[in-house]
Amino acid sequence: MRSPASSPLPVSRRDFVKGTTTAALSTAALGAVANVHAAGSDEIKLALVGCGGRGTGAAADALGNHAHSNVKLFALADAFEGPIDRALGDLKGQFHDKVDVPPERRFVGLDAYEKAIAAGADVVMLCTPPGFRPAHLAAAVAARKNVFLEKPVAVDAPGYRAVKLANDEAKRRGLSIAVGHHLRHAKNHKEVVARIHDGLIGDLLFTRAYFHTQGIWNRPRQPGMSEMQYQVNNWYHFVWLSGDHHVEQHVHGIDACNWIARGVPTRATGLGGRQVRAEPGIGEIYDHHCVQYTYGDGSYSFSECSQIAGTWSNFSHHAHGTKGRVSFDGNDLVTIHENGKPPLALKPVRDGHQVEWDDFMAAIVAGKPYNELDGAADSTMTAILGRMATYTGQLVTWDEAVKSDLAYAPERIAWDAAPRSKPGPDGIYPCALPGLTKAF
Ligand SMILES: NC(=O)c1ccc[n+]([C@@H]2O[C@H](COP(=O)([O-])OP(=O)(O)OC[C@H]3O[C@@H](n4cnc5c(N)ncnc54)[C@H](O)[C@@H]3O)[C@@H](O)[C@H]2O)c1
């Protein structure tokens, strides 16, 4: 497998024309959805790549969607066997005959995604660590699959550019692409962001975003594991796999701020570090980041995230304007504070994780164009820009960030290959040092 960062989309114009019917070609040329397979009550087959916590949850949301009941889980792929067994047990218990994954459609290993994509499903779900997303997306688009991608969609600028390229091809092919930014589907977020755009709080001055947590899981090294096996299994702690939690997790709030601001920032400055997560042998990511983004219209976003036990926990984002402010929490509780009026609290209605699948399936069945990746890719890149600022301590512009050729993935991805990050003689993986580290 090629490095995700350097994978070009393996599709040529000739290949595209050869495998596409004249009718599909003409609709694709018109920008309509050409490659969907769910007219009326047709069965929609799903292939899940990455069968961990979120992959299993997303498959449940897909199988239980409210738009199209004839959905089947058809193939599973994971780097390791255990998650496949757990996902199968869990999903079969909930959905019984909607889960049809015999042993010959269960694929294990770092190339399992290729086999799952080739297995004959209509929708491929990419739910691995995000470092693999660009390569997996390129392969799914090359195979003309509709795709659901979990966020974030890349971990560095070369990955971002590869995703944009694959998305352009997906649009040309009329494929439907959904991304797991569930807050974009949460009722109160949708309605109130639209009202902010219509002037609810006047001109936007700044946003704030917080993703402060008590910490994240750690999957200790097992006897006999290669370094690559250790890192892929304990992926959250390595930049080439997770992007650091500023990208992996905080991208939710960053995406909400971009959505509210209707664009991406032009530059970022930031501070961050690894204050308490220095236990030997775990990984290299920071435990806190604090970033200030500046947008082209003069508005700002103040953005913080941390993973430190015993500190303030908060997942929320806030928009401040000339006529008031709005607070959104990660569960879709939204409070509107218009100047001179009592606060108005809107309670959560339905989980956006479920609604995102209702919306995606409805679009596939209706044959409507559906593509959430442009904004999602830009939000991933915004989070990467912030990490570039905290890792270097420099002011980093959007333009220099997106051009960066710094790719974190190893040249070769195989169980016996060597990741770039290695523990030092003291057993501690070095982390970025502002003022010294090149991070863009
Ligand atoms: N939208 C949300 O609310 C939300 C919530 C949680 C996680 N996520 C996202 O979902 C993704 C997965 O997170 P998770 O919590 O499920 O992690 P997880 O560790 O539980 O699952 C990831 C799975 O991918 C497998 N994997 C690793 N490399 C692979 C490869 N090359 N090919 C196939 N499988 C591979 C792992 O073995 C693991 O089973 C991340 O991008 C994360 O940010 C989104």
The ligand as an SDF file (V2000), in Angstrom:
LIG
                    3D

 44 48  0  0  0  0  0  0  0  0999 V2000
  -18.4550   11.4850   14.3760 N   0  0  0  0  0  0  0  0  0  0  0  0
  -18.2280   11.1420   15.6160 C   0  0  0  0  0  0  0  0  0  0  0  0
  -18.9410   11.5430   16.5470 O   0  0  0  0  0  0  0  0  0  0  0  0
  -17.0780   10.2370   15.9300 C   0  0  0  0  0  0  0  0  0  0  0  0
  -16.9920    9.6210   17.1920 C   0  0  0  0  0  0  0  0  0  0  0  0
  -15.9240    8.7620   17.4480 C   0  0  0  0  0  0  0  0  0  0  0  0
  -14.9620    8.5470   16.4640 C   0  0  0  0  0  0  0  0  0  0  0  0
  -15.0720    9.1790   15.2540 N   0  0  0  0  0  0  0  0  0  0  0  0
  -14.0610    8.9770   14.2090 C   0  0  0  0  0  0  0  0  0  0  0  0
  -14.1300    7.6320   13.7470 O   0  0  0  0  0  0  0  0  0  0  0  0
  -12.8410    7.1620   13.3980 C   0  0  0  0  0  0  0  0  0  0  0  0
  -12.5550    5.8740   14.1450 C   0  0  0  0  0  0  0  0  0  0  0  0
  -12.6050    6.1240   15.5370 O   0  0  0  0  0  0  0  0  0  0  0  0
  -13.0180    4.9910   16.5830 P   0  0  0  0  0  0  0  0  0  0  0  0
  -13.3350    5.6890   17.8450 O   0  0  0  0  0  0  0  0  0  0  0  0
  -14.0050    4.0780   15.9880 O   0  0  0  0  0  0  0  0  0  0  0  0
  -11.6300    4.2390   16.7540 O   0  0  0  0  0  0  0  0  0  0  0  0
  -11.4170    2.6700   17.0350 P   0  0  0  0  0  0  0  0  0  0  0  0
   -9.9910    2.4880   17.3840 O   0  0  0  0  0  0  0  0  0  0  0  0
  -12.4550    2.1870   17.9810 O   0  0  0  0  0  0  0  0  0  0  0  0
  -11.7070    2.0100   15.6170 O   0  0  0  0  0  0  0  0  0  0  0  0
  -10.8380    2.1500   14.5280 C   0  0  0  0  0  0  0  0  0  0  0  0
  -10.7400    0.7830   13.8730 C   0  0  0  0  0  0  0  0  0  0  0  0
   -9.9830    0.9010   12.6630 O   0  0  0  0  0  0  0  0  0  0  0  0
   -9.1330   -0.2460   12.5880 C   0  0  0  0  0  0  0  0  0  0  0  0
   -8.0250    0.0580   11.6760 N   0  0  0  0  0  0  0  0  0  0  0  0
   -6.8750    0.7130   11.9300 C   0  0  0  0  0  0  0  0  0  0  0  0
   -6.1520    0.8350   10.7860 N   0  0  0  0  0  0  0  0  0  0  0  0
   -6.8550    0.2200    9.8190 C   0  0  0  0  0  0  0  0  0  0  0  0
   -6.6260   -0.0050    8.4440 C   0  0  0  0  0  0  0  0  0  0  0  0
   -5.5260    0.4610    7.8210 N   0  0  0  0  0  0  0  0  0  0  0  0
   -7.5460   -0.6990    7.7400 N   0  0  0  0  0  0  0  0  0  0  0  0
   -8.6660   -1.1660    8.3450 C   0  0  0  0  0  0  0  0  0  0  0  0
   -8.9320   -0.9790    9.6580 N   0  0  0  0  0  0  0  0  0  0  0  0
   -8.0420   -0.2920   10.3850 C   0  0  0  0  0  0  0  0  0  0  0  0
   -8.6970   -0.4800   14.0090 C   0  0  0  0  0  0  0  0  0  0  0  0
   -8.2020   -1.7710   14.2080 O   0  0  0  0  0  0  0  0  0  0  0  0
   -9.9970   -0.2220   14.7560 C   0  0  0  0  0  0  0  0  0  0  0  0
  -10.7730   -1.3890   14.8870 O   0  0  0  0  0  0  0  0  0  0  0  0
  -11.8780    8.3090   13.7160 C   0  0  0  0  0  0  0  0  0  0  0  0
  -11.6390    9.0590   12.5820 O   0  0  0  0  0  0  0  0  0  0  0  0
  -12.6390    9.1490   14.7120 C   0  0  0  0  0  0  0  0  0  0  0  0
  -12.2990   10.5180   14.7030 O   0  0  0  0  0  0  0  0  0  0  0  0
  -16.1190    9.9860   14.9810 C   0  0  0  0  0  0  0  0  0  0  0  0
  1  2  1  0
  2  3  2  0
  2  4  1  0
  4  5  1  0
  4 44  2  0
  5  6  2  0
  6  7  1  0
  7  8  2  0
  8  9  1  0
  8 44  1  0
  9 10  1  0
  9 42  1  0
 10 11  1  0
 11 12  1  0
 11 40  1  0
 12 13  1  0
 13 14  1  0
 14 15  2  0
 14 16  1  0
 14 17  1  0
 17 18  1  0
 18 19  2  0
 18 20  1  0
 18 21  1  0
 21 22  1  0
 22 23  1  0
 23 24  1  0
 23 38  1  0
 24 25  1  0
 25 26  1  0
 25 36  1  0
 26 27  1  0
 26 35  1  0
 27 28  2  0
 28 29  1  0
 29 30  1  0
 29 35  2  0
 30 31  1  0
 30 32  2  0
 32 33  1  0
 33 34  2  0
 34 35  1  0
 36 37  1  0
 36 38  1  0
 38 39  1  0
 40 41  1  0
 40 42  1  0
 42 43  1  0
M  CHG  2   8   1  16  -1
M  END
$$$$
